[in-house]
Amino acid sequence: MNHLKFIVNGHGKRTAVILPIKYYKQLLEDIHDLAMVAERRNEPTINFKELKRGLKLEPGTGLR
């Protein structure tokens, strides 16, 4: 993150930051992911065995 640039006030205190667009977009994506996790926090969970069973497809049909 050595591409960050800071704007400082007359006392040298950092008041703003300039980010590369790529880094900014990644931050937005991370925030979105965290919001999705928080939104789904209270949903029921299933164990890995149940998940695998639910994902298996019947051979040759493409259907579960």
C-alpha positions as CSV (number, residue, x, y, z in Angstrom):
1,M,0.0,0.0,0.0
2,N,2.8,2.4,-0.7
3,H,0.7,4.1,-3.3
4,L,-1.4,5.9,-0.7
5,K,-1.2,9.7,-0.6
6,F,-2.4,11.8,2.3
7,I,-3.7,15.3,2.4
8,V,-2.6,17.1,5.6
9,N,-3.8,20.3,7.2
10,G,-1.6,23.2,8.2
11,H,-0.5,21.4,11.3
12,G,0.6,18.3,9.4
13,K,-2.3,16.2,10.6
14,R,-3.7,13.7,8.0
15,T,-7.2,14.7,7.0
16,A,-7.8,12.7,3.9
17,V,-6.3,9.9,1.8
18,I,-6.0,9.3,-1.9
19,L,-6.3,5.6,-2.9
20,P,-5.6,3.9,-6.2
21,I,-9.0,3.0,-7.8
22,K,-8.1,-0.7,-7.7
23,Y,-7.6,-0.6,-4.0
24,Y,-10.8,1.5,-3.5
25,K,-12.9,-1.0,-5.4
26,Q,-11.4,-3.9,-3.4
27,L,-12.4,-2.1,-0.2
28,L,-15.9,-1.6,-1.5
29,E,-16.1,-5.3,-2.3
30,D,-14.8,-6.2,1.1
31,I,-17.4,-4.0,2.8
32,H,-20.2,-5.6,0.7
33,D,-19.0,-9.1,1.7
34,L,-19.0,-8.1,5.4
35,A,-22.5,-6.6,5.0
36,M,-23.7,-9.9,3.5
37,V,-22.2,-11.9,6.4
38,A,-23.9,-9.6,8.9
39,E,-27.2,-9.9,7.1
40,R,-27.1,-13.7,7.1
41,R,-25.7,-14.1,10.7
42,N,-29.0,-15.5,12.1
43,E,-29.7,-17.9,9.3
44,P,-29.7,-21.6,10.1
45,T,-26.6,-23.5,9.3
46,I,-26.0,-27.0,7.9
47,N,-23.0,-29.3,8.4
48,F,-20.5,-30.2,5.7
49,K,-22.0,-33.7,5.2
50,E,-25.4,-32.2,4.5
51,L,-23.9,-29.7,2.1
52,K,-22.1,-32.4,0.1
53,R,-25.3,-34.5,0.0
54,G,-27.3,-31.5,-1.3
55,L,-24.7,-30.8,-4.0
56,K,-24.4,-34.3,-5.5
57,L,-26.0,-34.7,-8.9
58,E,-27.6,-37.8,-10.3
59,P,-25.2,-39.3,-12.9
60,G,-26.2,-38.5,-16.5
61,T,-29.2,-36.3,-15.7
62,G,-27.7,-33.1,-14.5
63,L,-30.4,-33.1,-11.8
64,R,-30.2,-33.5,-8.1
